[in-house]
Amino acid sequence: MRARELLLGFLLLSIATLAHGVQDRPAFENSLSYRSFYYSEGSFVSPSELELIDGKFPSDETHYVSPPNSLRLKWRSQSGGDWLMTLKVKARYGTADFSGSSLFFWCYSETDLPADESPLIYLKDVNDEGTPGIRLIGRQDKLPARTWTRIKLPFDSFVGPVKETRAPQFDPRGLGRITIFQGLDDGKPHTIYIDEITVGDDVADSRNGPTAPTGLNAKGYDRHIDLTWTPSNEVGLRYYKIYRSFDGKKYTPIAIQKGSTTRYEDFLGESGKTSFYKISAVDVNYDESPLSAEVQAGTRALSDEELLTMVQEACFRYYWDGAHPMAGMAIEILPGDENLVAVGASGHGIMALLVGLERGFITREQGVERMLKITRFLSKADRFHGVFPHFLDGRTGKIIARFGKYDNGGDLVETAFLMQGLLAARQYFTRDTAAEQEIQKTMTSLWRSVEWDWYRGDSNSNFLYWHWSPDYGFYLHHPLIGWNETMIVYLLAIASPTHPIPATMYYTGWAGQSERAVQYRRWWSRTTQGDHYVNGNSYYSIKLDVGEGNGEELFFTHYSFLGFDPRDKKDAYTNYFKNNRNIALISHAYAVANPGKYVGYRDNSWGRSAGINAAGARAYPRDDNGTITCTAALASFPYTPIESMKALKYFYRDLGEKLWGVYGFRDGFSLSEDWFEDVYMGLNQAPIVVMIENYRSGLIWKLFMSNAEIKPALDRIGFQPDLENKASANR
């Protein structure tokens, strides 16, 4: 039965892939910055010349194949000089491998570019294996003037002047860098435009072009218009092209959307503005369909409550529209490897689904269907003493050891995040129907099967350990010692009805004071402040009870507290609602003080936490590279509602053109580097949804805490009521 299900799943996924579009993977489509492309770098040696903006590839809005921009390459090659421009293709975490036999891209030149005047190009993979250089325009005699020409460079054409110079070790599947560099020193000024850089194979010409998309709808929000349309079932769809008009007469192409997505967010930048839209479909041969029927919508001012709902719904879509089609679970990063299912992010996402149900983003029937898919997938997926790995293949449920050979087993932390979500959902799906009873039964079985005590290593251990491998055992030997994101692991391990650990391990492990615990904290935080778990220092006049340094990254205050309600209670060290609030306030104060003098740090623009390009992600000068991660401030709503609302409005109203997309806020940005990350992370979108809801209604806190196993575990640990800080929880 299992083999039949897998075969059917593969067939369905293959059909969906064919219908949704081309197998080409883009190395460049568009730049979010209108100045330059962030993932590039260039240099030149005089007397040669090369146009650079901030040391990067300039972007251009006047010439493009796919709107709104292309890359502009402007140079003069002189004798004795040199220049080069590099695109960092695989700079993003989670990017899937390329497949295909050739590199394709479009080129445009205002004048003819003869072959001898063409720059050269070479490639490198992620292992730094490279190819020889060949002409950028391949074997063409010239690049004709004022015509977009699609260049094809087969990977096997990257051969030097003698056969031995070929680089057999280069692996195009791991294409990492594309470098264009100086050719012959003709001394002439040249400008070309490059767009739609992809890796793929030749495709047969289609007999008929694509048909016009149908079902286009437009809905206005505070500053943007949300466009949706009916998915196309046509084979060979490359992308949709979005057209906008402000008078209903003159239409301009403004963007593209990949063929597997039927939604686009058009940011108009102000309320009370009306616009008109049509869209087209573009196939693998770049043939374009007729335009769709016209729709129109207008923006309108939203209240604070409406803004919160808008953000929750958009971020929720990551776990609804963006989920793996067979597993129903969260992908690690989008766009990225579409089969890399993230276990911990899926736990967060399950709680986001509950919010979506309560807020009416989906129906209960839809939610039940999705939870059945998730729980059935999990019940057959790889586990190691009941513990799931960090990543699963969404097609098969088999482990993906993405972090190396020693990562081929159970990940206790990611499993705890998953269990936190499942336990909250178990308290939600309680109706007396066959489907909801199955969901409950499967969730309970998964929860009871986790062998938390196995991950002690031995019965005398004071710590739980992060990983265990069937081949390497506890080789990584990474103990779970707080303060960090792993509090929920100890809480659930103590609460387990089948494989519990002693409650004393909360104090010997999580809050341990032993020499090993102290040295561990010093090792990763590089400070003695908080190395004994307790802190007691003040930062920006804000006292911190617990935490290394000034509290570290803000996701520490989110991941363990999506379900676990820290209000009105304290252990021997602190009230964690108060402590989390102070960490968030310290992070906010750090942004206001802005010791690194980064552009954009201020009262309404703050938040240091793990994310793409976030460096150390702590509110320390040494770990700060000018990047703000959106989830940091937005998932802190229960702790800092005033400061978080200011950030939400600034991120959306001032930066929304670059920062707002189909899944809500993109992962992060740096105004100092004019950088906006065009990806979303599974671990970061759900905390925004869940913690805003905990601020608004306490829904997920109520569900998780209502599990019969939780209060007795807290009692065994020694949590006590904290009425003194009760009022402050509603700050």
C-alpha positions in Angstrom: 0.0 0.0 0.0 2.8 2.4 0.9 4.5 1.8 -2.5 1.3 2.5 -4.3 0.7 5.7 -2.4 4.2 6.9 -3.2 3.9 6.1 -6.9 0.6 7.9 -7.1 2.1 10.9 -5.3 5.0 11.0 -7.7 2.7 10.9 -10.7 0.5 13.7 -9.3 3.6 15.8 -8.6 5.0 15.2 -12.1 1.7 16.2 -13.7 1.5 19.3 -11.5 5.1 20.2 -12.5 4.3 19.9 -16.2 1.2 21.9 -15.9 2.7 24.6 -13.8 5.6 25.2 -16.1 9.2 25.0 -17.3 11.9 23.0 -15.6 14.4 25.9 -16.1 15.7 27.3 -12.8 16.5 31.0 -12.7 19.9 32.3 -11.8 18.5 35.9 -12.3 15.1 37.2 -13.1 14.8 40.6 -11.5 16.4 42.7 -8.8 14.4 44.0 -5.8 16.7 47.0 -5.6 16.3 49.4 -8.5 19.9 50.5 -8.1 21.9 47.3 -8.2 21.7 43.6 -7.8 22.7 42.6 -4.3 24.1 39.1 -5.2 26.9 40.4 -7.4 30.3 42.0 -7.2 32.5 43.7 -9.7 36.0 45.3 -10.0 38.2 46.8 -12.7 41.8 47.8 -13.2 42.6 51.0 -15.0 42.7 52.0 -17.8 39.8 49.7 -18.4 36.4 51.0 -17.2 33.4 49.2 -15.7 30.2 50.8 -14.4 29.5 49.7 -10.8 26.9 50.8 -8.2 27.9 50.1 -4.7 30.5 47.7 -6.1 27.7 45.7 -7.8 25.9 45.0 -11.0 23.7 48.0 -11.9 20.0 47.2 -12.5 18.1 48.9 -15.3 14.3 49.7 -15.6 14.3 50.8 -19.2 15.2 47.5 -20.8 14.0 44.1 -19.8 12.5 40.8 -21.0 10.7 40.2 -17.7 9.6 43.4 -16.0 10.5 45.4 -14.1 14.3 45.4 -14.7 17.4 43.8 -16.1 21.2 43.9 -15.5 23.2 46.6 -17.2 26.8 45.8 -18.3 28.7 49.0 -19.3 32.4 48.7 -20.0 35.5 49.8 -21.9 38.3 47.3 -22.3 41.8 48.9 -22.6 45.2 47.5 -23.1 46.9 46.7 -19.8 43.6 47.0 -17.9 41.0 44.4 -16.8 37.5 44.1 -15.4 35.1 41.4 -14.2 31.5 41.2 -12.9 30.3 38.2 -10.9 26.8 37.0 -10.2 26.5 34.9 -7.0 24.0 32.4 -8.1 23.9 30.1 -5.0 24.3 32.8 -2.4 21.0 31.9 -0.8 20.5 29.2 1.8 18.1 26.4 0.8 18.5 26.8 -3.0 17.8 23.7 -4.9 20.2 22.2 -7.4 20.1 23.2 -11.0 19.2 20.7 -13.7 19.8 21.1 -17.5 22.5 21.0 -20.1 22.9 24.7 -20.9 23.0 28.2 -19.5 20.5 30.6 -21.2 20.1 34.3 -21.0 18.8 37.2 -23.0 21.0 40.1 -24.3 20.2 43.5 -25.8 22.7 46.0 -27.3 22.0 49.4 -28.8 24.6 48.7 -31.4 26.0 45.6 -33.1 28.4 43.8 -30.9 30.8 41.7 -33.0 32.2 38.4 -31.6 35.7 39.8 -31.2 34.3 42.7 -29.0 32.3 40.3 -26.8 33.3 39.9 -23.2 34.2 36.5 -21.9 32.3 34.3 -19.4 33.3 31.5 -17.1 31.5 29.5 -14.4 32.2 28.1 -11.0 30.3 25.6 -8.9 29.8 25.7 -5.1 32.9 23.6 -4.6 34.9 26.3 -6.5 35.5 24.1 -9.5 35.6 26.3 -12.6 35.4 26.3 -16.4 37.6 28.0 -19.0 36.3 31.3 -20.4 34.4 31.5 -23.6 32.7 34.3 -25.5 29.6 35.7 -23.7 27.6 35.6 -27.0 28.8 32.0 -27.7 29.3 31.0 -31.3 27.3 33.9 -32.7 29.0 36.2 -35.2 27.6 39.2 -33.5 24.9 40.4 -31.1 22.5 42.3 -33.4 21.6 45.9 -32.4 18.3 46.8 -30.7 17.1 43.2 -30.5 16.7 41.0 -27.5 18.6 37.8 -28.4 18.5 34.6 -26.4 21.9 33.2 -25.9 22.5 29.5 -25.3 25.8 28.3 -23.8 25.9 24.5 -23.5 27.9 23.5 -20.5 30.0 21.2 -22.7 30.9 24.3 -24.8 33.0 25.7 -22.0 36.3 24.3 -23.4 39.6 26.1 -23.7 41.7 26.5 -26.8 43.2 23.1 -26.1 41.3 20.0 -25.0 43.2 19.6 -21.8 42.0 22.9 -20.5 38.5 21.6 -20.0 37.4 21.4 -16.4 35.8 18.0 -15.9 35.3 18.6 -12.2 32.8 21.4 -12.7 29.3 20.4 -11.7 26.6 22.6 -13.3 24.0 21.2 -10.8 25.8 23.2 -8.2 26.3 26.4 -10.3 27.6 29.0 -7.8 29.0 31.9 -9.7 28.8 33.4 -13.2 31.7 35.7 -14.0 31.8 38.0 -17.1 35.2 39.5 -17.7 37.2 41.5 -20.1 37.8 40.2 -23.6 39.9 41.9 -26.3 41.1 45.4 -25.6 39.2 47.2 -28.4 39.1 50.5 -26.5 35.4 51.1 -27.4 32.6 51.9 -24.9 29.9 49.2 -24.8 26.6 48.7 -23.0 24.5 45.6 -23.1 21.5 44.5 -21.0 21.2 41.0 -19.6 18.0 39.4 -18.4 16.4 36.0 -17.6 19.5 33.9 -16.8 18.4 30.3 -16.5 19.7 26.8 -16.5 17.8 24.2 -18.5 17.4 22.3 -21.7 16.0 23.0 -25.2 12.3 22.7 -25.5 10.3 22.0 -28.6 8.5 24.9 -30.2 4.8 25.0 -29.2 2.3 24.8 -32.1 0.0 27.2 -30.3 0.8 30.0 -27.9 -0.6 30.0 -24.4 -4.2 31.0 -23.8 -5.2 34.1 -21.8 -5.4 33.5 -18.0 -8.9 33.5 -16.5 -10.5 34.3 -13.1 -8.5 37.4 -12.4 -9.6 39.1 -9.2 -8.3 42.2 -7.3 -8.7 43.2 -3.7 -7.5 46.4 -2.2 -5.8 46.8 1.2 -4.1 49.7 3.0 -1.3 50.3 0.5 -1.4 47.3 -1.9 -3.7 45.4 -4.3 -3.9 41.6 -4.0 -4.3 39.9 -7.4 -5.4 36.2 -7.7 -6.4 34.2 -10.7 -7.3 30.7 -11.8 -4.3 28.3 -12.2 -3.5 27.3 -15.8 -3.3 23.6 -16.7 -1.3 24.3 -19.8 2.0 22.4 -20.3 5.1 24.5 -20.6 4.0 27.7 -18.7 7.0 29.7 -17.8 5.4 32.7 -15.9 2.6 35.1 -15.8 3.1 38.8 -16.7 1.3 41.5 -14.7 0.0 44.6 -16.4 -1.2 47.7 -14.6 -3.0 50.9 -15.7 -4.1 53.9 -13.7 -6.7 55.1 -16.3 -8.0 51.8 -17.7 -6.4 52.6 -21.1 -2.6 52.6 -21.1 -1.3 49.4 -19.7 2.4 48.8 -18.6 4.0 45.5 -17.7 5.2 45.8 -14.1 6.2 42.3 -12.9 6.2 38.6 -13.5 5.0 35.7 -11.3 6.2 32.2 -11.6 3.8 29.7 -13.2 3.2 27.7 -10.1 1.9 30.8 -8.2 -1.4 32.5 -9.0 -1.1 35.5 -6.7 0.7 38.8 -7.0 0.9 41.8 -4.6 1.1 45.2 -6.3 2.2 47.8 -3.8 0.8 51.3 -4.8 2.2 53.1 -1.7 -0.9 55.1 -0.7 -4.5 54.7 0.4 -7.3 55.9 -1.8 -5.7 55.0 -5.1 -7.4 53.0 -7.9 -5.7 50.8 -10.5 -6.7 48.5 -13.3 -5.0 45.1 -14.1 -4.7 42.5 -16.8 -2.3 39.5 -16.9 -0.9 37.2 -19.6 0.8 33.8 -19.7 4.2 33.3 -21.1 5.4 29.8 -22.2 8.8 28.1 -22.3 9.5 29.7 -25.7 8.6 33.2 -24.4 5.5 33.3 -26.5 2.9 35.4 -24.7 -0.9 34.9 -24.5 -3.5 37.6 -25.1 -4.3 39.6 -22.0 -6.9 38.5 -19.6 -10.1 40.4 -18.8 -9.7 43.6 -16.9 -10.2 44.1 -13.2 -9.9 47.1 -10.9 -9.5 47.7 -7.2 -8.6 50.6 -4.9 -6.6 50.9 -1.7 -8.2 52.1 1.5 -7.0 53.0 4.9 -7.1 50.1 7.4 -7.4 50.1 11.1 -4.8 48.6 13.3 -6.9 45.5 13.8 -7.4 45.2 10.1 -3.6 45.5 9.5 -2.9 42.7 12.0 -5.4 40.5 10.2 -3.9 41.4 6.8 -0.4 40.4 8.0 -1.6 37.2 9.7 -3.4 36.1 6.6 -0.5 36.8 4.2 2.1 35.0 6.4 -0.4 32.1 7.0 -0.4 31.5 3.2 3.2 30.2 3.5 1.8 27.1 5.2 -1.3 26.9 3.1 -0.5 27.8 -0.5 3.3 27.2 -0.1 3.1 23.8 1.7 4.5 20.6 0.1 1.7 19.2 -2.1 2.1 15.6 -0.8 3.2 16.1 2.8 1.1 19.2 3.5 4.0 20.4 5.6 6.2 23.5 5.5 9.1 23.9 3.1 12.3 25.2 4.7 12.6 28.2 2.5 10.7 29.7 -0.5 11.8 30.0 -3.2 14.1 27.0 -2.6 14.2 23.3 -2.7 10.5 22.5 -3.0 10.9 19.0 -1.5 12.9 20.1 1.6 10.3 19.7 4.4 11.3 21.3 7.6 10.0 19.5 10.7 10.3 22.4 13.2 8.9 24.9 10.9 6.0 22.6 10.3 5.2 22.6 14.0 5.1 26.3 13.9 3.0 26.1 10.7 0.4 23.8 12.3 -0.2 26.5 14.9 -0.5 29.1 12.1 -3.1 26.8 10.5 -5.2 26.9 13.7 -5.1 30.7 13.6 -6.2 30.6 9.9 -9.2 28.5 10.9 -10.2 30.8 13.7 -9.8 33.9 11.6 -11.7 32.4 8.7 -8.9 32.3 6.2 -9.8 28.6 5.5 -12.9 26.5 6.4 -12.8 23.8 9.1 -13.3 21.2 6.4 -10.2 22.5 4.6 -8.2 22.5 7.9 -9.3 19.0 8.7 -8.3 17.8 5.3 -4.8 19.4 5.6 -4.3 18.0 9.1 -5.2 14.5 7.9 -2.5 14.9 5.2 0.1 16.1 7.6 -0.6 13.4 10.3 -0.7 10.6 7.8 2.5 11.7 6.3 4.2 12.0 9.7 3.0 8.6 10.8 4.9 6.9 8.0 8.0 9.3 8.0 11.4 8.4 9.3 11.8 8.6 13.0 14.7 7.7 15.4 13.4 6.4 18.7 10.3 8.4 18.0 12.2 11.6 17.1 12.0 13.1 13.7 15.0 14.5 11.7 15.5 18.1 10.9 14.5 17.7 7.3 12.3 15.2 5.5 11.8 14.6 1.8 8.2 15.7 1.2 7.8 13.0 -1.5 8.9 10.0 0.5 9.1 10.9 4.2 12.7 9.9 4.2 15.4 11.8 6.0 17.5 14.5 4.2 20.8 14.9 6.0 21.4 18.4 4.8 23.9 19.4 7.5 26.3 16.5 6.8 26.6 12.8 7.4 26.3 13.1 11.2 22.9 14.7 10.8 21.4 11.5 9.5 19.2 10.8 12.6 16.9 12.4 15.1 16.8 16.1 15.9 15.2 16.6 19.3 14.8 20.3 19.1 13.0 20.3 15.8 10.8 17.5 17.1 9.9 19.5 20.2 8.8 22.4 17.9 6.7 19.9 16.0 5.2 18.4 19.1 4.3 21.8 20.5 2.2 22.4 17.3 0.6 18.9 17.4 -0.4 19.3 21.0 -2.0 22.6 20.4 -3.9 21.1 17.4 -4.9 18.1 19.4 -6.9 20.4 21.6 -8.5 22.1 18.6 -9.7 19.1 16.5 -12.1 17.6 19.2 -15.3 17.1 17.3 -16.9 13.7 17.1 -16.2 13.0 13.5 -14.2 10.2 12.0 -11.6 12.6 10.5 -11.1 14.6 13.7 -10.9 11.5 15.8 -8.2 10.1 13.5 -6.3 13.4 13.7 -6.4 13.2 17.5 -5.5 9.6 17.6 -2.5 10.0 15.3 -1.2 13.1 17.1 -1.4 11.3 20.5 0.4 8.3 19.0 3.2 10.5 17.7 3.5 12.4 21.0 3.6 9.2 23.1 6.2 7.6 20.8 8.9 10.3 21.3 11.6 8.7 23.5 12.8 11.8 25.2 14.7 9.8 27.8 16.8 8.1 25.0 18.2 11.5 24.2 19.9 11.7 27.6 22.6 9.4 26.3 22.6 7.5 29.5 20.5 7.4 32.7 23.1 9.5 34.6 23.3 12.3 32.2 22.3 15.8 33.4 21.5 17.0 29.9 19.4 16.2 26.9 21.3 16.0 23.6 20.2 17.6 20.3 21.1 14.8 17.9 21.3 11.0 17.7 22.3 9.0 14.7 21.8 5.3 14.1 25.2 5.2 12.5 27.2 7.6 14.7 25.2 7.6 17.9 25.7 10.8 20.0 28.8 11.8 18.0 27.8 15.4 17.7 27.3 15.5 21.5 25.5 18.9 21.6 23.9 19.4 25.0 20.8 21.4 25.4 21.7 24.2 27.8 19.7 27.5 28.2 19.2 30.4 27.7 18.2 29.8 24.1 15.3 28.4 22.0 15.3 24.9 23.6 13.3 25.5 26.8 10.3 23.7 25.2 12.3 20.5 24.8 12.8 20.2 28.6 9.1 21.1 29.3 7.8 18.5 26.9 10.4 15.9 27.9 9.3 16.3 31.6 5.6 16.2 30.5 5.9 13.0 28.4 3.4 10.4 29.5 5.6 7.5 28.2 9.3 8.5 28.1 9.7 11.3 30.6 12.9 12.7 32.1 13.2 13.7 35.7 12.0 17.3 36.5 15.4 17.9 38.1 16.9 18.0 34.7 15.3 21.4 34.2 17.8 22.6 36.7 20.8 20.4 35.8 20.3 20.7 32.1 18.4 23.7 30.8 19.2 26.0 33.8 22.3 24.1 34.8 25.0 25.7 36.9 27.7 23.0 36.4 31.1 23.8 35.0 30.1 22.3 31.7 26.9 24.4 31.5 28.9 27.6 32.3 31.6 26.8 29.7 28.9 26.0 27.1 27.3 29.4 27.6 30.6 31.2 27.5 31.6 29.2 24.4 28.7 30.5 22.2 28.0 33.8 23.8 31.5 34.9 24.5 30.6 36.6 27.7 30.4 35.9 31.4 27.2 37.9 31.7 24.5 35.2 32.2 26.9 32.3 32.0 25.3 30.8 35.2 21.8 31.2 33.5 20.8 34.1 35.8 22.0 37.5 34.6 20.8 40.4 36.8 22.5 43.2 34.7 20.7 46.2 33.1 21.0 47.1 29.5 19.7 50.5 28.4 18.3 50.8 31.9 16.3 47.6 31.4 17.0 44.8 33.9 17.5 41.2 32.6 16.9 38.3 34.9 17.9 35.5 32.6 19.9 35.3 29.4 23.5 35.6 28.1 24.7 39.1 27.5 21.8 41.4 26.7 19.4 38.5 25.9 20.7 37.4 22.5 18.5 36.7 19.5 14.8 37.5 19.7 13.7 34.1 18.3 14.6 32.7 21.8 11.6 34.6 23.1 9.3 33.1 20.4 9.9 29.5 19.5 9.4 28.0 23.0 6.6 30.4 23.7 4.3 29.9 20.7 2.4 27.3 22.7 3.8 27.6 26.2 2.1 30.6 27.9 4.7 32.4 30.1 2.2 34.8 31.7 1.3 34.9 35.4 3.9 32.3 36.4 7.5 32.1 37.4 10.1 29.5 38.2 13.0 29.9 40.5 14.6 32.5 38.3 12.1 34.8 36.6 8.7 35.4 35.1 9.5 34.5 31.4 6.8 36.9 30.0 8.5 39.7 31.8 12.0 38.5 30.9 11.0 38.1 27.2 9.5 41.5 27.1 12.7 43.0 28.5 14.8 41.2 25.9 12.6 42.7 23.2 12.7 46.1 24.8 16.5 45.9 24.9 16.6 44.9 21.2 14.4 47.9 20.5 16.6 50.2 22.6 19.7 48.9 20.7 18.2 49.9 17.4 17.4 53.4 18.7 20.9 53.8 20.0 22.3 52.3 16.8 25.9 52.0 17.8 26.9 50.7 14.4 25.3 53.8 12.7 23.4 51.7 10.2 20.9 53.3 7.9 17.3 52.6 8.9 17.7 51.7 12.6 15.2 53.7 14.6 12.2 53.6 17.0 10.0 52.0 14.3 12.6 49.9 12.5 14.2 47.3 14.8 14.6 43.6 15.4 17.7 41.3 15.4 17.1 37.6 15.0 18.1 34.6 13.0 17.4 34.9 9.3 18.9 35.2 5.8 22.0 37.5 5.9 21.5 38.3 9.6 25.1 37.5 10.6 25.2 36.8 14.3 21.7 38.2 14.7 22.3 39.5 18.2 21.8 43.0 19.4 25.6 43.5 19.7 27.8 45.6 17.6 30.1 42.7 16.8 27.2 40.6 15.5 25.4 43.4 13.6 25.7 43.8 9.9 22.8 46.2 9.5 20.2 43.5 8.8 16.7 43.6 10.4 14.7 40.4 10.4 11.0 41.1 10.1 9.9 38.3 12.4 12.0 39.7 15.3 9.7 42.7 16.0 6.5 41.3 14.6 6.5 38.0 16.6 7.2 40.1 19.7 3.7 41.6 19.7 2.6 40.1 23.0 5.7 41.6 24.7 6.0 45.0 22.9 2.7 45.8 21.2 3.4 49.5 20.9 6.9 49.1 19.4 5.9 46.1 17.3 2.9 48.0 15.7 5.2 50.9 14.9 7.5 48.4 13.1 4.6 46.7 11.3 3.4 50.0 9.9 6.9 51.1 8.9 7.8 47.7 7.3 4.5 47.8 5.3 3.8 51.4 4.6 7.3 52.7 4.0 9.1 49.6 2.7 6.3 47.5 1.4 7.2 48.0 -2.3 10.3 45.9 -1.6 9.4 44.0 1.5 5.8 42.8 1.0 5.0 39.8 -1.1 2.7 36.8 -1.5 3.6 35.4 1.9 3.6 38.7 3.7 6.8 40.2 4.8 10.0 38.9 3.2 12.6 37.6 5.6 14.7 40.7 6.1 16.4 43.8 4.8 19.4 46.1 5.2 18.9 49.7 4.1 22.6 50.2 4.5 23.2 47.8 1.7 20.0 48.5 -0.2 19.2 44.8 0.3 15.8 43.1 0.5 15.7 39.4 0.7 13.4 37.8 -1.8 12.8 34.7 0.2 10.6 33.6 3.1 11.6 31.1 5.8 9.4 28.5 7.3 10.7 29.1 10.8 10.1 32.9 10.6 6.6 33.3 9.0 4.6 31.3 11.5 5.8 33.0 14.6 4.4 36.3 13.2 1.0 34.6 12.7 0.9 32.8 16.1 2.4 35.5 18.3 0.1 38.2 16.9 -2.8 35.9 17.7 -1.5 35.2 21.2 -1.4 39.0 21.6 -5.0 39.4 20.2 -6.8 36.4 21.7 -4.3 34.1 23.4 -5.7 31.3 21.2 -2.6 29.1 20.8 -1.5 29.7 24.4 -5.0 28.5 25.6 -4.9 25.4 23.4 -1.5 24.2 24.2 -1.8 24.9 28.0 -5.1 22.9 28.1 -3.3 19.7 27.4 -3.6 17.5 30.5 0.2 16.8 30.6 1.4 20.4 30.8 0.3 21.7 34.2 1.6 18.7 36.2 5.0 19.1 34.4 5.2 22.7 35.4 4.2 21.8 38.9 7.0 19.2 39.1 9.5 21.8 37.8 8.3 24.2 40.5 6.5 27.0 38.5 4.5 29.2 40.9 1.7 31.8 40.2 3.1 35.3 39.8 0.3 37.7 40.5 2.7 40.6 41.0 3.5 40.7 37.3 0.0 39.8 36.0 -1.0 43.3 35.1 2.2 43.9 33.2 1.4 41.0 30.8 -1.3 43.3 29.2 1.1 46.2 28.7 
